[in-house]
Amino acid sequence: MSEYFYDVYDDENEGFYDTYDDKSDWFIRNYKTADWRDVYKSCIIPSCFQIINYIAPFVAMNIFLCIGNKLQARYLPSLYNITHSLSFGCGLFLIYNTLDHGHLYLGQFFISVYLLIKLSFIDQKRIRFDLLISIYSILYLIICELLERDPKIWHHIRGVLMIAVMKSISLAMDTKADRSLRDRISIISYLGYICCPANCIFGPWISFNEYLNNITRSKARLKLNLKYFIQIVLNLALSVLCLLVSNCGDSMFSTEHLWKWIVAYGAALSFRMSHYFVSFLSQTTMVSAGFAGTIDDTLAKPLPNKQAQYIGYTVVRPWRIEFPRSLVHVVVAWNFPMHNFLKQYIFRAIKPHGTFAAVFLTYVTSSLLHGLNFQLWATLLTIGVWSYVEYNIRNKLAHIFSSCVSVNKCLIPCTKHQLGHKKVLTIFINSIFTLLCVINLTYLGAIFDSNSQLQTEGYSFNHTLDKWNRLDYMSHWLLLLGYFFNWLI
């Protein structure tokens, strides 16, 4: 078992990470009409106007920050505090403009973490401040959820606070590992990082080094050319398209005469599209602020040059989720930045104490970051066990048939197996596992109901079991069968 988990998190392989929740439920999805003209008038048009009005301040603030960064780099190249101040000011504006409540939670957390980080510079030998700050940040997130009695208020601030918690954990560990970073942390640079308008609301998580690199990059790399605006428009268009499918596509699967698995697939597709909406929106804000590339090209394979030229920044790859090779690839492609965060700061930090302990605590940490939610915990556990079983079965089948059917694709041409990618047996086995992935995505995604009231107040234990009961617990029965087959071979 430890062999599997090490290989999954190894630098040469794509890793396991948890399902990343999203904030797309801010938009009400209650359009269920049968006629496409009614859908167009009552859903598509209102949704377009709503999302454009909502996104406009985010894009404007980040373009303003990018221009300010360019001017500072050209005329005042040594005064980085100007850009830090702009980042903090723009981010603070977006936070107050977006959130109606919960500012006290954020303010207290920002100040307390900064004081702890500054205190850690005094003595890191006797007290593990990086561990202390990590535990404190997660406990603060949990305590705030328990103290906030209004689920609607907590629902709005949870994502913003979660991104801040991830930044705090990574910052605490980075300053311990790299002492030179301590000289670059001041109150204004810290606030500029934690409130960066490119990711303070929708994410993604970025490290302090990545933030500094974007601030200090040369003026030659900050040209506001046609390519820059094409990337913004394309990511924005993809975001709006995904929202429209999520909001208005329910009418295609809402009829009671359809097979229950078709209805479940529609619900799961709507949930995935809502996640793509937030992911492409976060790509839009990151590109607008001048960020480029992936979080870490050593951990996540970069996009091909043609695709990277138009996308600019990678958070999600929908085609690897909708047409999956394995669940491992699905959970990595779901959110690359969070996968990198969990791998770099949680898994690697705990791995010296044991691989299984590292994976288990990574799972616990990722679950706690998303809150006290049974539905999410059940989903993560199912994905984790399924990934383990699938990994072992495919490795054994690859050895038995000498075929390219492992979780990770073989090189082309493959020198390890006799049956390459285009052989009939290889295509058949890979197709079976792709079908199993689609079934799992449908089964797990169907429990995330599009009911806006449930999304706001949280899904109950009974709601989750009721959804799975309607699908005859198919994925869990297949999981049991797969585990037995893995033991048998």
NORQUIMO-V247572 format. One record per run of one state. SS is the DSSP state (H for helix, E for strand, - for the rest). FROM is the first residue (numbers start at 0). TO is the last residue. If there is no record, write none. Layout:
ss | from | to
SS | FROM | TO
SS | FROM | TO
This chain:
ss | from | to
- | 0 | 0
H | 1 | 8
- | 9 | 22
H | 23 | 25
- | 26 | 34
H | 35 | 74
- | 75 | 79
H | 80 | 97
- | 98 | 101
H | 102 | 119
- | 120 | 127
H | 128 | 146
- | 147 | 149
H | 150 | 176
- | 177 | 177
H | 178 | 183
- | 184 | 185
H | 186 | 193
- | 194 | 206
H | 207 | 215
- | 216 | 217
H | 218 | 220
- | 221 | 224
H | 225 | 251
- | 252 | 258
H | 259 | 287
- | 288 | 291
E | 292 | 292
- | 293 | 303
H | 304 | 310
- | 311 | 311
E | 312 | 312
- | 313 | 316
H | 317 | 321
- | 322 | 325
H | 326 | 333
- | 334 | 334
H | 335 | 350
- | 351 | 353
H | 354 | 368
- | 369 | 372
H | 373 | 400
- | 401 | 401
E | 402 | 402
- | 403 | 417
E | 418 | 418
- | 419 | 422
H | 423 | 444
- | 445 | 450
H | 451 | 456
- | 457 | 459
H | 460 | 469
- | 470 | 472
H | 473 | 487
- | 488 | 488
